[in-house]
Amino acid sequence: MAGPPFRRLAFFIGVSLAVAVLSAARVDADIYMYRDANGVYHFTNTPTSPKYTVYVREHSIRHQRPLTGLARDPSSYDHLIRKASTQHGVSIPLLKAVIKAESDFNPTAVSRRGAMGLMQIMPDNFRLLNIRDPFDPWENIAGGARYLKLMLQRFNGQLHLALAAYNAGPEAVDRYNSVPPYPETVRYVRKVLSFYRAFQKS
């Protein structure tokens, strides 16, 4: 559920400048967390309060954080996917396709932009989706299914637009009234639809 891609034009002058740029990228990708008085966990990659402490360092980016014994078998979370499908009315093959594209069934995946868990939920959406622990498989799948359902409703069941909104944000889809012409989003929609067809046949 990453935001729309942005372009950076960087000129690397010497090794020291390259190292400085890479160091800055690491800081930006760290994930911070704090627990409030009500026991609610708050996550962000841009902390605005000293209450936040580092929860995940940048070196633990997608597919590099340990799986803590959980396999990336597409059937590993079928029981949770079925439950989320029933609760939110999103088909099982579609949920599995999104999970495959987002995290390859890695429950502890963290993207460079700060999206977390199986369905790569951004911290800004945790409260909306009732997510306390983004690395809890059930919370993440349920939250992602709910968000995907919202996107399907917003775009009148047009799957390609809902998927584009899941990746780039609904405002971007509204702006172009179609899949935004972002290479990442175009590839994402094609990839999810391909996985969707495959899971429908399995």
C-alpha positions as CSV (number, residue, x, y, z in Angstrom):
1,M,0.0,0.0,0.0
2,A,2.8,2.4,-0.9
3,G,2.1,5.9,-1.9
4,P,2.7,7.3,-5.4
5,P,6.2,7.0,-6.6
6,F,8.4,10.1,-6.7
7,R,11.4,10.9,-8.7
8,R,14.7,11.9,-7.3
9,L,17.5,13.3,-9.4
10,A,20.7,12.8,-7.5
11,F,24.2,13.6,-8.6
12,F,26.9,11.6,-6.8
13,I,30.1,13.6,-6.5
14,G,32.7,11.3,-4.9
15,V,32.4,8.5,-2.5
16,S,31.7,10.6,0.6
17,L,28.6,12.2,-0.9
18,A,27.2,8.8,-1.9
19,V,27.7,7.5,1.6
20,A,26.0,10.6,3.0
21,V,23.0,10.1,0.7
22,L,22.7,6.4,1.6
23,S,22.9,7.2,5.3
24,A,20.0,9.7,5.0
25,A,17.9,7.1,3.3
26,R,18.4,4.7,6.2
27,V,17.2,7.2,8.7
28,D,14.1,8.0,6.7
29,A,13.1,4.3,6.5
30,D,13.3,3.6,10.3
31,I,10.0,2.8,11.9
32,Y,9.1,4.3,15.3
33,M,6.5,3.2,17.9
34,Y,5.0,4.3,21.1
35,R,2.2,2.9,23.3
36,D,-0.3,5.5,24.6
37,A,-2.2,5.6,27.9
38,N,-5.0,3.5,26.4
39,G,-2.6,0.7,25.3
40,V,-2.9,1.6,21.6
41,Y,0.3,1.3,19.6
42,H,1.3,4.1,17.2
43,F,3.7,3.5,14.4
44,T,5.3,6.0,12.0
45,N,8.4,6.6,9.9
46,T,8.3,10.3,10.7
47,P,8.1,10.7,14.5
48,T,6.8,14.0,15.7
49,S,7.2,13.4,19.4
50,P,10.0,12.2,21.8
51,K,7.6,9.5,22.9
52,Y,8.5,7.5,19.8
53,T,11.3,4.9,20.0
54,V,12.9,3.0,17.2
55,Y,10.9,-0.2,16.4
56,V,12.4,-1.4,13.1
57,R,15.7,-0.2,11.7
58,E,16.1,0.3,7.9
59,H,18.3,-2.7,7.6
60,S,15.2,-4.8,8.4
61,I,13.6,-3.9,5.1
62,R,11.3,-6.1,3.1
63,H,12.3,-9.8,3.0
64,Q,15.3,-9.3,5.3
65,R,13.6,-9.4,8.7
66,P,13.5,-12.9,10.2
67,L,10.3,-14.8,9.7
68,T,10.2,-16.1,13.3
69,G,9.3,-19.6,12.2
70,L,6.5,-18.6,9.9
71,A,6.8,-20.0,6.3
72,R,6.1,-18.1,3.2
73,D,3.8,-20.9,2.0
74,P,0.7,-19.2,0.2
75,S,-1.5,-21.6,2.3
76,S,0.0,-20.6,5.6
77,Y,-2.7,-18.0,6.3
78,D,-5.6,-19.5,4.5
79,H,-7.7,-19.7,7.8
80,L,-7.2,-16.0,8.4
81,I,-7.8,-15.1,4.8
82,R,-11.0,-17.0,4.8
83,K,-12.2,-15.2,7.9
84,A,-11.3,-11.8,6.5
85,S,-13.0,-12.7,3.2
86,T,-16.2,-13.6,5.0
87,Q,-16.1,-10.5,7.2
88,H,-15.3,-8.0,4.5
89,G,-16.7,-9.6,1.3
90,V,-13.4,-9.7,-0.6
91,S,-12.6,-12.9,-2.4
92,I,-10.0,-15.2,-1.1
93,P,-8.0,-15.3,-4.4
94,L,-7.9,-11.5,-4.4
95,L,-6.7,-11.2,-0.9
96,K,-4.0,-13.8,-1.6
97,A,-2.9,-12.0,-4.7
98,V,-2.5,-8.7,-2.9
99,I,-0.5,-10.4,-0.1
100,K,1.7,-12.2,-2.7
101,A,2.4,-8.9,-4.5
102,E,2.9,-6.9,-1.3
103,S,5.0,-9.1,0.9
104,D,5.3,-12.5,-0.6
105,F,3.6,-13.9,2.5
106,N,6.3,-12.4,4.8
107,P,4.4,-11.3,8.0
108,T,7.3,-9.1,9.2
109,A,8.0,-7.4,5.9
110,V,8.8,-3.6,6.0
111,S,9.1,-1.6,2.9
112,R,11.5,1.3,2.4
113,R,8.5,3.7,2.7
114,G,7.4,2.2,6.0
115,A,4.5,-0.1,4.9
116,M,4.3,-3.1,7.2
117,G,3.2,-6.7,7.4
118,L,1.5,-9.1,5.0
119,M,-0.6,-6.5,3.2
120,Q,1.9,-3.7,3.6
121,I,-0.2,-1.2,5.6
122,M,1.1,2.3,6.0
123,P,1.2,3.6,9.6
124,D,-1.1,6.5,8.7
125,N,-3.9,3.9,8.1
126,F,-3.5,1.9,11.3
127,R,-6.2,3.8,13.3
128,L,-8.7,3.7,10.4
129,L,-8.2,0.0,10.0
130,N,-8.1,-0.8,13.8
131,I,-4.6,-2.1,13.7
132,R,-2.6,-2.2,16.9
133,D,0.2,-4.5,15.8
134,P,0.9,-4.5,12.1
135,F,3.0,-7.6,12.3
136,D,0.1,-9.6,13.8
137,P,-1.1,-11.7,10.7
138,W,-4.8,-11.5,11.6
139,E,-4.8,-7.8,12.3
140,N,-2.9,-7.0,9.1
141,I,-5.0,-9.2,6.9
142,A,-8.2,-8.0,8.4
143,G,-7.1,-4.4,8.0
144,G,-5.9,-4.9,4.5
145,A,-9.2,-6.6,3.5
146,R,-11.2,-3.8,5.0
147,Y,-9.2,-1.2,3.1
148,L,-9.4,-3.1,-0.1
149,K,-13.2,-3.4,0.3
150,L,-13.3,0.4,0.8
151,M,-11.4,0.9,-2.4
152,L,-13.7,-1.4,-4.3
153,Q,-16.7,0.4,-3.0
154,R,-15.2,3.8,-3.8
155,F,-14.5,2.8,-7.4
156,N,-17.7,0.9,-8.0
157,G,-16.2,-2.5,-8.1
158,Q,-13.7,-1.7,-10.8
159,L,-10.9,-3.9,-9.7
160,H,-8.1,-2.3,-11.6
161,L,-8.9,1.1,-10.1
162,A,-9.3,-0.4,-6.6
163,L,-5.8,-2.0,-6.9
164,A,-4.3,1.2,-8.2
165,A,-5.8,3.1,-5.2
166,Y,-4.4,0.4,-2.8
167,N,-1.0,1.1,-4.2
168,A,-0.9,4.8,-5.1
169,G,-3.8,6.2,-3.0
170,P,-7.4,6.9,-4.0
171,E,-6.7,10.6,-4.6
172,A,-4.2,9.7,-7.4
173,V,-6.9,7.5,-9.0
174,D,-9.4,10.3,-8.7
175,R,-6.9,12.8,-10.2
176,Y,-6.4,10.7,-13.4
177,N,-9.8,9.0,-13.4
178,S,-7.9,5.9,-14.3
179,V,-4.9,3.9,-13.2
180,P,-2.3,6.7,-12.5
181,P,0.6,6.7,-15.0
182,Y,3.1,5.8,-12.4
183,P,5.3,2.9,-13.6
184,E,5.3,1.3,-10.2
185,T,1.5,1.4,-10.0
186,V,1.0,0.1,-13.5
187,R,3.3,-2.8,-12.8
188,Y,1.6,-3.4,-9.4
189,V,-1.9,-3.7,-10.9
190,R,-0.7,-6.1,-13.6
191,K,1.1,-8.2,-11.1
192,V,-1.8,-8.5,-8.7
193,L,-4.2,-9.3,-11.5
194,S,-1.8,-12.0,-12.7
195,F,-1.6,-13.5,-9.2
196,Y,-5.4,-13.2,-8.9
197,R,-6.0,-15.3,-12.0
198,A,-3.5,-17.9,-10.8
199,F,-5.1,-18.2,-7.3
200,Q,-8.5,-18.5,-8.8
201,K,-7.3,-21.6,-10.6
202,S,-5.6,-23.1,-7.6
